[in-house]
């Protein structure tokens, strides 16, 4: 059990370290409001260290929070920062531009969030997260070219022209259509993507002698639907975060950003509107020195979307949480406004 003074010391230590990036010692804590002698504060720091909440930096007498300490702080002490009106207005102005498509808003939101924080930002639109595959059709253009028409329950229609390899017969195409209708119709697009990486290749091996060609054909057909479904901005910020040990680590993490399945599993939040994972809690060995903050937002009649931040464990969690509370509201408002404008446009055209 921690005393009130020990809690105050720990809370101040976390806030000072996440603000400055420098290890915190007893004198710094005294100067910033702890009413106790330097010796008393040092004793309290030893107690916090024994509990695993802080750790000593070998080259300094100061302490920094441990991974367990950040978790304790987030769960028990952290209060989201109140974002000044000027910053809220700045976010609103950054969103104020003409958009030609919904995905453009999602893409811009990742860029804005990355620029505001200097961290890596991710944005997943509501239509993608909740969209389900409801219909799939193939229309022949000529002997070697076909059009695949993919329809989802949100009224989204994607048509893709693709060239059939010479080894693929009309019978193969018919089997492909049957597999899609039997195995994928009615599933969410994220589930479809996952099955294309796991279950479908095994099925193709059973039904086709040229299964590798058929798998490439499947990926070609669905490529446009999954392309850019999660927007990433500020990947290079990882190099400045101090969380990476070498360029090889950076390359491995950067490759993660192009893997839609792994990335979607990474950023999709749990039941909380805003969720913070620290270090090993992310459950990815590449990200053990980082923290991931995910926030879900709702768009009326269009489901839930997600924005996320990946940065060092020393990020200012209170500020990031306060910022995301404001940011997701602005993003949701702009998306709802865009959908309304599309509806009124369709009505006037009709």
Order of alpha helices (4+ residues) and beta strands (2+ residues): alpha-alpha-alpha-beta-beta-alpha-alpha-alpha-beta-alpha-beta-beta-beta-alpha-alpha-alpha-alpha-beta-alpha-alpha-beta-beta-beta-alpha
